[in-house]
């Protein structure tokens, strides 16, 4: 009888410590998820709202369900942590993509309106696209931080400077002409694809190298490494080049003016170039996800 009571007491004690451990770890997961949620500004919240509605990708609700699954013993603590970290990473990536898309559209609209001429070359893109791109991205990212639940991080001078430099790059590479229109006018799909690939490769290599150097300059835990610089440049050039070729072929296929000279209004030009720019950015991110780069 005494041995049975002892075993029962031991089992109850083990159950108490097990439940206490699980409760503690569940609280850690809830706190971690809360931190991630607090970091979401209007860009992250909008993207999460889209995922909640469409049930595509990792969302806040999915993470909350994973915490419940851990609490019920269905998954491990490590699996739950990894899921929340994946959600956080994807939210950051898509928020950055959203800021870049908005910056690119704004730079295209401004440069096209200011120049009101034909295809925009690199010098014109730098002169017109870079300043507006810097202002737009710095403003968008500042607003994004101002609309999250983290106090005191909106007016971060270091981050604003980094966003401005990144925005200048995005504004320039978005405003510069891809040359795809030349292939459409000539009725040569190969020329559209080639020009799209060429412009994409140049833009990608410039953005890849510059982005890496900006990260080294502004991130405390990142040191310069020539191998990493080369890898980042080559990867970005490859992704942007292949996407540029696809978009070039797509624009040719969708055009109703193949083989003819046409005069577009400013509005038509802005819409066409913005659509192309957005497609390149979106498809580039999809390619990176597929290739895990």
Secondary structure, DSSP 8 states (H G I E B T S, - for coil): -HHHHHHHHHHHHHHHHHHHHHHHHHHHHHHHHHHHHHT--HHHHHHHHHHHHHT-S--HHHHHHHHHHHHTTSS-HHHHHHHHHHHHHHHHHHHHHHHHHHHHHHHHHHHHHHH-SSS--HHHIIIIIIHHHHHHHHHHHHHHHHTSS-TT-TT-HHHHHHHHHHHHHHHHHHHS--SHHHHHHHT-HHHHHHHHHHHHHHHHHHHHHHHHHHHHHH-TT----HHHHHHHHHHHHHHHHHHHHHHHHHHHHH-S-TTS-----HHHHHHHHHHHHHHHHHHHHHHHHHHT-
